[in-house]
Amino acid sequence: MNTEQILASLEAKHSGENEYMQAVKEVLLSIEGVYNEHPEFEKAKIIERLVEPDRTVTFRVPWTDDRGVVQVNLGYRVQFNNAIGPYKGGLRFHASVNLSILKFLGFEQVFKNALTTLPMGGAKGGSDFSIRGKSDAEIMHFCQAFMTELWRNIGPDTDVPAGDIGVGARELGYLYGMYKKLTREHTGAITGKGLEYGGSVLRPEATGFGGLYFVNRMLHEHGMDIKGKTIALSGFGNVAWGAAIKAVESGAKVVTISGPDGYIHDPDGISGRKIDYMLELRASGEDMVAPYADEFAGAVFYPDKRPWEQKVDIALPCATQNELDAADAECLIANGAKCVAEISNMGCTSEAVDTFIERRFLFAPGKAVNAGGVATSGLEMTQNAMHISWTPEEVDAKLRHIMSAIHSQCVQYGRSGDYVNYVKGANIAGFMKVAKAMIAQGVV
């Protein structure tokens, strides 16, 4: 495999798609050695086929706001690879959404889903629509218009969307309601649904819970315990909320959350009522964390800054891509941090990742750490197909087992002496499963 040649060819075809190119480059550099040990991969042009999505669906979404004014947004679904199962991946509604971001997310999803041990391919979708400042009626109208265009391309055995940034329980309910009306079917075509109509317990918490289960395994693997450790989280949505709950349950102290407006440092720890307040902040639709400092004495708000400057033991990005850069990485290392794990998708820049690996620092990528969310979505699909509901204890046990299996795969492929390169391990483990499935199915 000529990595530079493949990257140059992709850059020429997809100029300006920086996030997508970043994700592809990371994977190719990780798997280059093992790929070259398998001439059958080169003969079948596995990489050339894998780095391009199977298809990209783009559509306009016209809808009417509360003033009666017609608005038009763009909608997307990137179906990347279904070699091991139906396409599976979230929908993101945010003003920043573009094709590059969705292709990077879909590409990452292929390997993340492969790591879960469940039969799911990779996809991602969404729109440049932002829920910020919109009424419930406007959000419903948009979701219904979006699904009117998307529904022909999804289904329980074809492509199963879920939530992501800007798409929570409310939006998924509106989306599923319109899907059901159009298809006249009640199926597991969307995950993250409400418990009343086919959803799984623990799904809102699953990404954060799974992330902490993985971090616990990382620390244990390296002779450490999470109990008593201080943790910096970014974000304040479902992912950070779930991570905070499980971190506190594990005996750690969470001291930061963040939003687009800046970050909160609460040296007394974010627990109990403070964790509940994160949901109130998210439900307000204002996308700001500053009010937290007015609500709780001792908390300090730092406008337009990121939490990685605080002295903590563990840093867990939980918000969006490239939210922790090389300078942040250096700051964390200098301050004595012991571990960084991405619970957001590609939460660290490539330069930050390089810094961690060059220093042999304990670091793990989102495709492994945050796979608990899509894993629980996969469990929801299973429950829907069987027409049953599992208890919280059953779902949690399965989630713990899946995250443990993911960690074991990363260690298997990423260990070199006393250091585990979790980036390399996750990429190779996910790639090998997908590549072997593609070989078995021929050139299709």
RODO-2510 file (C-alpha; in nm, 4 decimals, decimal comma):
residues 444
     n   res          X          Y          Z
     1     m     0,0000     0,0000     0,0000
     2     n     0,1353     0,3391    -0,1000
     3     t    -0,0225     0,5542     0,1708
     4     e     0,1006     0,8882     0,0378
     5     q    -0,0243     0,8089    -0,3125
     6     i    -0,3694     0,7110    -0,1848
     7     l    -0,3925     1,0249     0,0282
     8     a    -0,2805     1,2457    -0,2609
     9     s    -0,5438     1,0903    -0,4868
    10     l    -0,8143     1,1447    -0,2254
    11     e    -0,7064     1,5038    -0,1674
    12     a    -0,7293     1,5738    -0,5392
    13     k    -1,0825     1,4317    -0,5551
    14     h    -1,2076     1,5725    -0,2256
    15     s    -1,0212     1,8991    -0,1861
    16     g    -1,1022     2,0920     0,1305
    17     e    -1,2570     1,7977     0,3180
    18     n    -1,0080     1,8318     0,6025
    19     e    -1,1835     1,6311     0,8734
    20     y    -1,2389     1,3402     0,6357
    21     m    -0,8754     1,3434     0,5228
    22     q    -0,7566     1,3566     0,8851
    23     a    -0,9598     1,0466     0,9738
    24     v    -0,8438     0,8521     0,6683
    25     k    -0,4777     0,9412     0,7212
    26     e    -0,4839     0,8231     1,0837
    27     v    -0,6260     0,4853     0,9867
    28     l    -0,3973     0,4293     0,6877
    29     l    -0,0828     0,5071     0,8847
    30     s    -0,1934     0,2688     1,1609
    31     i    -0,2747    -0,0271     0,9370
    32     e     0,0007     0,0091     0,6754
    33     g     0,2201    -0,2648     0,8237
    34     v    -0,0491    -0,5282     0,8688
    35     y    -0,2045    -0,4425     0,5320
    36     n     0,1201    -0,5125     0,3526
    37     e     0,1352    -0,8547     0,5160
    38     h    -0,1833    -0,9523     0,3280
    39     p    -0,1321    -0,9441    -0,0520
    40     e    -0,4963    -1,0469    -0,0971
    41     f    -0,5983    -0,7048     0,0397
    42     e    -0,3926    -0,5245    -0,2236
    43     k    -0,5193    -0,7519    -0,5015
    44     a    -0,8808    -0,6736    -0,4059
    45     k    -0,7988    -0,3008    -0,3651
    46     i    -0,9545    -0,3057    -0,0179
    47     i    -0,8196     0,0355     0,0828
    48     e    -0,9252     0,2104    -0,2368
    49     r    -1,2758     0,0698    -0,1871
    50     l    -1,2890     0,1310     0,1867
    51     v    -1,1978     0,4995     0,1860
    52     e    -1,4882     0,5940    -0,0429
    53     p    -1,8475     0,5696     0,0836
    54     d    -2,0824     0,3259    -0,0851
    55     r    -2,3107     0,6186    -0,1529
    56     t    -2,3866     0,9710    -0,0377
    57     v    -2,7458     1,0944    -0,0378
    58     t    -2,7911     1,4730    -0,0391
    59     f    -3,1265     1,6476    -0,0340
    60     r    -3,2901     1,9814     0,0393
    61     v    -3,5183     2,0137     0,3405
    62     p    -3,7815     2,2883     0,3041
    63     w    -3,9878     2,3666     0,6138
    64     t    -4,1969     2,6533     0,7514
    65     d    -4,1068     2,8423     1,0698
    66     d    -4,3445     2,9872     1,3280
    67     r    -4,3722     3,3135     1,1323
    68     g    -4,4906     3,1300     0,8239
    69     v    -4,1577     3,1890     0,6460
    70     v    -4,0215     2,9024     0,4355
    71     q    -3,6712     2,7914     0,5341
    72     v    -3,4416     2,5588     0,3384
    73     n    -3,1654     2,3421     0,4829
    74     l    -2,9434     2,0681     0,3414
    75     g    -2,9807     1,7062     0,4488
    76     y    -2,7283     1,4235     0,4095
    77     r    -2,6867     1,0501     0,4644
    78     v    -2,3420     0,9018     0,4022
    79     q    -2,3673     0,5222     0,3818
    80     f    -2,0030     0,4239     0,4088
    81     n    -1,9688     0,0469     0,4347
    82     n    -2,2067    -0,2413     0,5090
    83     a    -1,9679    -0,5388     0,4797
    84     i    -2,0472    -0,6677     0,8295
    85     g    -2,4067    -0,5507     0,8746
    86     p    -2,6666    -0,2828     0,7990
    87     y    -2,5424     0,0753     0,7909
    88     k    -2,5511     0,2246     1,1415
    89     g    -2,4677     0,5726     1,2624
    90     g    -2,6146     0,8898     1,4044
    91     l    -2,7777     1,2013     1,2666
    92     r    -2,6259     1,5389     1,3566
    93     f    -2,8242     1,8643     1,3367
    94     h    -2,5843     2,1565     1,3717
    95     a    -2,4933     2,4664     1,1718
    96     s    -2,1380     2,3319     1,1269
    97     v    -2,2502     2,0142     0,9472
    98     n    -2,1010     1,9634     0,6029
    99     l    -2,0049     1,6687     0,3851
   100     s    -1,6466     1,6527     0,5147
   101     i    -1,7593     1,6180     0,8762
   102     l    -2,0189     1,3541     0,7920
   103     k    -1,7728     1,1533     0,5807
   104     f    -1,5166     1,1564     0,8618
   105     l    -1,7843     1,0461     1,1090
   106     g    -1,9120     0,7743     0,8754
   107     f    -1,5598     0,6470     0,8085
   108     e    -1,4839     0,6333     1,1819
   109     q    -1,8173     0,4600     1,2391
   110     v    -1,7151     0,1682     1,0156
   111     f    -1,4281     0,0738     1,2477
   112     k    -1,6061     0,1663     1,5699
   113     n    -1,8991    -0,0586     1,4842
   114     a    -1,6641    -0,3400     1,3876
   115     l    -1,4979    -0,3155     1,7287
   116     t    -1,8295    -0,3608     1,9131
   117     t    -1,8449    -0,7278     1,7968
   118     l    -2,2006    -0,6581     1,6727
   119     p    -2,3031    -0,6921     1,3030
   120     m    -2,3244    -0,3245     1,2064
   121     g    -2,1818    -0,1297     0,9147
   122     g    -2,0935     0,2391     0,9229
   123     a    -2,2883     0,5495     0,8215
   124     k    -2,3576     0,9052     0,9337
   125     g    -2,6012     1,1776     0,8392
   126     g    -2,7561     1,5043     0,9394
   127     s    -2,8228     1,8616     0,8398
   128     d    -2,6942     2,2161     0,8796
   129     f    -3,0178     2,2882     1,0708
   130     s    -2,9549     2,4102     1,4269
   131     i    -3,2027     2,3505     1,7087
   132     r    -3,0718     2,6573     1,8923
   133     g    -3,3462     2,9162     1,9313
   134     k    -3,6085     2,7004     1,7584
   135     s    -3,9491     2,6239     1,9067
   136     d    -4,0749     2,2688     1,9531
   137     a    -4,3118     2,3209     1,6614
   138     e    -4,0291     2,4353     1,4325
   139     i    -3,8124     2,1391     1,5321
   140     m    -4,1036     1,9029     1,4660
   141     h    -4,1702     2,0567     1,1234
   142     f    -3,8041     2,0280     1,0296
   143     c    -3,7716     1,6677     1,1501
   144     q    -4,0826     1,5671     0,9581
   145     a    -3,9551     1,7343     0,6414
   146     f    -3,6119     1,5726     0,6852
   147     m    -3,7591     1,2243     0,7249
   148     t    -3,9871     1,2745     0,4253
   149     e    -3,6713     1,2739     0,2131
   150     l    -3,4654     1,0207     0,4100
   151     w    -3,7110     0,7375     0,4743
   152     r    -3,6642     0,5543     0,1423
   153     n    -3,2956     0,5026     0,2201
   154     i    -3,3243     0,3541     0,5710
   155     g    -3,4803     0,0520     0,7411
   156     p    -3,4065    -0,2074     1,0121
   157     d    -3,2021    -0,4267     0,7765
   158     t    -3,0735    -0,1476     0,5515
   159     d    -2,9621     0,1578     0,7490
   160     v    -3,0473     0,2423     1,1099
   161     p    -2,9887     0,6066     1,2144
   162     a    -2,9618     0,7238     1,5741
   163     g    -2,8991     1,0534     1,7518
   164     d    -2,5888     1,2708     1,7693
   165     i    -2,5229     1,6393     1,8387
   166     g    -2,8541     1,8273     1,8149
   167     v    -3,0569     1,5085     1,7840
   168     g    -3,1873     1,3828     2,1172
   169     a    -3,4991     1,2068     2,2392
   170     r    -3,7324     1,4836     2,1179
   171     e    -3,5907     1,4936     1,7659
   172     l    -3,5736     1,1147     1,7367
   173     g    -3,9379     1,0936     1,8411
   174     y    -4,0443     1,3350     1,5676
   175     l    -3,8264     1,1566     1,3111
   176     y    -3,9580     0,8140     1,4020
   177     g    -4,3190     0,9320     1,4069
   178     m    -4,2906     1,0479     1,0463
   179     y    -4,1015     0,7331     0,9424
   180     k    -4,3795     0,5181     1,0886
   181     k    -4,6469     0,7239     0,9143
   182     l    -4,4724     0,6993     0,5759
   183     t    -4,3875     0,3292     0,5934
   184     r    -4,6889     0,2106     0,7952
   185     e    -4,4459    -0,0094     0,9838
   186     h    -4,3341    -0,0169     1,3476
   187     t    -3,9772    -0,1426     1,3188
   188     g    -3,6324    -0,0837     1,4666
   189     a    -3,5410     0,1591     1,1888
   190     i    -3,4165     0,4229     1,4352
   191     t    -3,2424     0,3753     1,7695
   192     g    -3,2426     0,6047     2,0688
   193     k    -3,6226     0,5892     2,0741
   194     g    -3,8277     0,6519     2,3876
   195     l    -3,8840     0,3569     2,6192
   196     e    -4,2565     0,3735     2,5474
   197     y    -4,2139     0,2832     2,1812
   198     g    -3,9211     0,0477     2,1474
   199     g    -3,6221     0,2233     2,2989
   200     s    -3,3618     0,0624     2,5222
   201     v    -3,2924     0,1490     2,8820
   202     l    -2,9552     0,3197     2,9389
   203     r    -2,9275     0,4444     2,5793
   204     p    -2,8969     0,8165     2,6737
   205     e    -2,6224     0,7337     2,9247
   206     a    -2,4529     0,4611     2,7192
   207     t    -2,1789     0,6602     2,5454
   208     g    -2,0603     0,8159     2,8711
   209     f    -2,1012     0,4937     3,0694
   210     g    -1,9142     0,2920     2,8067
   211     g    -1,6379     0,5513     2,7964
   212     l    -1,5791     0,5192     3,1695
   213     y    -1,5877     0,1387     3,1506
   214     f    -1,3130     0,1614     2,8876
   215     v    -1,1086     0,4122     3,0902
   216     n    -1,1343     0,1861     3,3947
   217     r    -0,9915    -0,1008     3,1893
   218     m    -0,7128     0,1235     3,0554
   219     l    -0,6098     0,2308     3,4029
   220     h    -0,6287    -0,1232     3,5392
   221     e    -0,4157    -0,2478     3,2489
   222     h    -0,1487     0,0002     3,3565
   223     g    -0,1690    -0,0585     3,7310
   224     m    -0,3867     0,2414     3,8214
   225     d    -0,7287     0,2973     3,9775
   226     i    -0,9813     0,5663     3,8865
   227     k    -1,0892     0,6077     4,2480
   228     g    -0,9758     0,9448     4,3850
   229     k    -0,8736     1,0808     4,0438
   230     t    -0,9806     1,4268     3,9220
   231     i    -1,1413     1,4418     3,5775
   232     a    -1,1855     1,7226     3,3246
   233     l    -1,4831     1,6787     3,0927
   234     s    -1,5725     1,8934     2,7945
   235     g    -1,9284     1,9350     2,6727
   236     f    -2,2449     1,9233     2,8820
   237     g    -2,4837     1,7102     2,6767
   238     n    -2,5791     1,3443     2,7051
   239     v    -2,2230     1,2189     2,6578
   240     a    -2,0697     1,4375     2,9303
   241     w    -2,3738     1,3744     3,1515
   242     g    -2,3367     0,9957     3,1293
   243     a    -1,9608     1,0210     3,1793
   244     a    -2,0068     1,2384     3,4896
   245     i    -2,2570     0,9964     3,6441
   246     k    -2,0333     0,6943     3,5965
   247     a    -1,7145     0,8790     3,6976
   248     v    -1,8692     0,9829     4,0285
   249     e    -2,0043     0,6296     4,0836
   250     s    -1,6475     0,5034     4,0287
   251     g    -1,5109     0,7291     4,3014
   252     a    -1,3584     1,0013     4,0824
   253     k    -1,4200     1,3768     4,1021
   254     v    -1,5381     1,5628     3,7899
   255     v    -1,4266     1,9273     3,8022
   256     t    -1,5078     2,0731     3,4569
   257     i    -1,7747     2,0888     3,1873
   258     s    -1,7750     2,3163     2,8827
   259     g    -1,9826     2,4692     2,6049
   260     p    -1,9328     2,6968     2,3042
   261     d    -1,9179     2,9937     2,5420
   262     g    -1,6332     2,8613     2,7599
   263     y    -1,5900     2,6205     3,0494
   264     i    -1,6847     2,5753     3,4140
   265     h    -1,4331     2,4784     3,6809
   266     d    -1,5968     2,3481     3,9977
   267     p    -1,3248     2,2425     4,2448
   268     d    -1,5862     2,0971     4,4816
   269     g    -1,6812     1,8426     4,2162
   270     i    -1,9772     1,8028     3,9823
   271     s    -2,2110     1,5446     4,1339
   272     g    -2,5696     1,4925     4,2461
   273     r    -2,7877     1,7954     4,1761
   274     k    -2,5061     1,9497     3,9705
   275     i    -2,5162     1,6587     3,7239
   276     d    -2,8939     1,6928     3,6975
   277     y    -2,8466     2,0626     3,6214
   278     m    -2,6458     1,9698     3,3111
   279     l    -2,9687     1,8305     3,1627
   280     e    -3,1504     2,1538     3,2474
   281     l    -2,8812     2,3532     3,0671
   282     r    -2,9107     2,1312     2,7599
   283     a    -3,2919     2,1438     2,7626
   284     s    -3,2842     2,5255     2,7689
   285     g    -3,1665     2,5238     2,4065
   286     e    -2,9248     2,8104     2,4744
   287     d    -2,6073     2,5996     2,4309
   288     m    -2,4225     2,7776     2,7135
   289     v    -2,2665     2,6639     3,0416
   290     a    -2,2152     3,0094     3,1974
   291     p    -2,5388     2,9883     3,4053
   292     y    -2,3855     2,6997     3,6041
   293     a    -2,1556     2,9466     3,7837
   294     d    -2,4556     3,1535     3,8936
   295     e    -2,6358     2,8426     4,0195
   296     f    -2,3556     2,6883     4,2286
   297     a    -2,1253     2,8744     4,4677
   298     g    -1,7558     2,8102     4,4211
   299     a    -1,7815     2,7354     4,0492
   300     v    -1,5920     2,9649     3,8118
   301     f    -1,6785     3,0312     3,4472
   302     y    -1,3902     3,0874     3,2023
   303     p    -1,5302     3,2484     2,8853
   304     d    -1,3986     3,1416     2,5452
   305     k    -1,1495     2,8967     2,6950
   306     r    -1,1145     2,5178     2,7124
   307     p    -1,0862     2,3051     3,0268
   308     w    -0,7568     2,1361     2,9407
   309     e    -0,5570     2,4082     3,1196
   310     q    -0,6769     2,2770     3,4566
   311     k    -0,4529     2,0431     3,6583
   312     v    -0,6325     1,7058     3,6503
   313     d    -0,5486     1,3360     3,6436
   314     i    -0,7716     1,2402     3,3512
   315     a    -0,9046     1,4412     3,0543
   316     l    -1,2093     1,3187     2,8632
   317     p    -1,3168     1,5207     2,5572
   318     c    -1,6944     1,4720     2,5272
   319     a    -1,8055     1,7486     2,2891
   320     t    -1,6942     1,7573     1,9253
   321     q    -1,4060     1,6934     1,6866
   322     n    -1,0613     1,8523     1,7255
   323     e    -1,1430     2,0129     2,0602
   324     l    -0,8040     1,9300     2,2154
   325     d    -0,4937     2,0441     2,0275
   326     a    -0,1177     1,9932     2,0631
   327     a    -0,0785     2,2871     2,3037
   328     d    -0,3529     2,1417     2,5217
   329     a    -0,1793     1,8030     2,5110
   330     e     0,1493     1,9578     2,6248
   331     c    -0,0313     2,1441     2,9031
   332     l    -0,2009     1,8284     3,0309
   333     i     0,1257     1,6325     3,0288
   334     a     0,3115     1,9165     3,2048
   335     n     0,0390     1,9302     3,4695
   336     g     0,0829     1,5615     3,5468
   337     a    -0,2211     1,4131     3,3762
   338     k    -0,2151     1,0347     3,3584
   339     c    -0,4683     0,9554     3,0862
   340     v    -0,6634     1,1130     2,7998
   341     a    -0,9490     0,9286     2,6288
   342     e    -1,1761     1,0627     2,3560
   343     i    -1,5437     1,0131     2,4341
   344     s    -1,6197     1,2554     2,1502
   345     n    -1,5487     1,1553     1,7899
   346     m    -1,1895     1,2467     1,6953
   347     g    -1,1817     1,4843     1,9916
   348     c    -0,8074     1,5476     1,9541
   349     t    -0,6254     1,7001     1,6603
   350     s    -0,3791     1,4763     1,4802
   351     e    -0,0945     1,6833     1,6287
   352     a    -0,2268     1,6209     1,9805
   353     v    -0,2517     1,2476     1,9126
   354     d     0,1036     1,2453     1,7781
   355     t     0,2200     1,4234     2,0942
   356     f     0,0591     1,1636     2,3191
   357     i     0,1963     0,8680     2,1266
   358     e     0,5473     1,0126     2,0916
   359     r     0,5557     1,0639     2,4702
   360     r     0,4179     0,7101     2,5233
   361     f     0,1337     0,8725     2,7124
   362     l    -0,1816     0,6761     2,7986
   363     f    -0,4285     0,7795     2,5251
   364     a    -0,7223     0,6106     2,3515
   365     p    -0,9261     0,7209     2,0458
   366     g    -1,2992     0,7800     2,0183
   367     k    -1,3662     0,4853     1,7895
   368     a    -1,2843     0,2600     2,0864
   369     v    -1,3742     0,4732     2,3891
   370     n    -1,7134     0,6020     2,2757
   371     a    -1,8382     0,2827     2,1101
   372     g    -2,0738     0,2175     2,4027
   373     g    -2,3352     0,4436     2,2465
   374     v    -2,3618     0,2607     1,9165
   375     a    -2,3193    -0,0726     2,0963
   376     t    -2,6305    -0,0008     2,3026
   377     s    -2,8062     0,1075     1,9845
   378     g    -2,7160    -0,2347     1,8478
   379     l    -2,8682    -0,3893     2,1595
   380     e    -3,1810    -0,1814     2,0967
   381     m    -3,1975    -0,3223     1,7425
   382     t    -3,1780    -0,6738     1,8867
   383     q    -3,4564    -0,6048     2,1368
   384     n    -3,6744    -0,4589     1,8600
   385     a    -3,6149    -0,7593     1,6334
   386     m    -3,7039    -0,9978     1,9179
   387     h    -3,9978    -0,7806     2,0356
   388     i    -3,8677    -0,7779     2,3932
   389     s    -3,7177    -0,5329     2,6421
   390     w    -3,4178    -0,6091     2,8611
   391     t    -3,3758    -0,4789     3,2155
   392     p    -3,1208    -0,2096     3,3023
   393     e    -2,9052    -0,4773     3,4641
   394     e    -2,9092    -0,6900     3,1480
   395     v    -2,8235    -0,3985     2,9186
   396     d    -2,5500    -0,2726     3,1507
   397     a    -2,3934    -0,6172     3,1746
   398     k    -2,3872    -0,6487     2,7957
   399     l    -2,2405    -0,2970     2,7629
   400     r    -1,9642    -0,3768     3,0133
   401     h    -1,8830    -0,6974     2,8249
   402     i    -1,8658    -0,5158     2,4894
   403     m    -1,6379    -0,2392     2,6212
   404     s    -1,4134    -0,5022     2,7802
   405     a    -1,3943    -0,6875     2,4468
   406     i    -1,3065    -0,3634     2,2650
   407     h    -1,0287    -0,2920     2,5143
   408     s    -0,8904    -0,6441     2,4713
   409     q    -0,8791    -0,6015     2,0916
   410     c    -0,6924    -0,2714     2,1269
   411     v    -0,4363    -0,4296     2,3576
   412     q    -0,3975    -0,7333     2,1306
   413     y    -0,3101    -0,5268     1,8233
   414     g    -0,1583    -0,2217     1,9924
   415     r     0,0814    -0,3543     2,2552
   416     s     0,4524    -0,2988     2,2034
   417     g     0,6534    -0,3935     2,5101
   418     d     0,5066    -0,2131     2,8115
   419     y     0,3196     0,0463     2,5995
   420     v    -0,0204     0,0063     2,4370
   421     n    -0,0797     0,2228     2,1289
   422     y    -0,4589     0,2255     2,1494
   423     v    -0,4902     0,4194     1,8229
   424     k    -0,3031     0,1532     1,6288
   425     g    -0,4760    -0,1279     1,8139
   426     a    -0,8281     0,0052     1,7512
   427     n    -0,7632     0,0804     1,3854
   428     i    -0,6069    -0,2584     1,3073
   429     a    -0,8719    -0,4572     1,4967
   430     g    -1,1596    -0,2786     1,3235
   431     f    -0,9929    -0,2860     0,9823
   432     m    -0,9130    -0,6579     0,9879
   433     k    -1,2744    -0,7518     1,0565
   434     v    -1,4113    -0,5297     0,7781
   435     a    -1,1380    -0,6227     0,5279
   436     k    -1,1914    -0,9973     0,5754
   437     a    -1,5666    -0,9522     0,5270
   438     m    -1,5070    -0,7528     0,2079
   439     i    -1,2713    -1,0216     0,0721
   440     a    -1,5270    -1,2937     0,1457
   441     q    -1,8029    -1,1068    -0,0422
   442     g    -1,6068    -1,0367    -0,3614
   443     v    -1,5727    -0,7108    -0,5524
   444     v    -1,9121    -0,5493    -0,4921
***
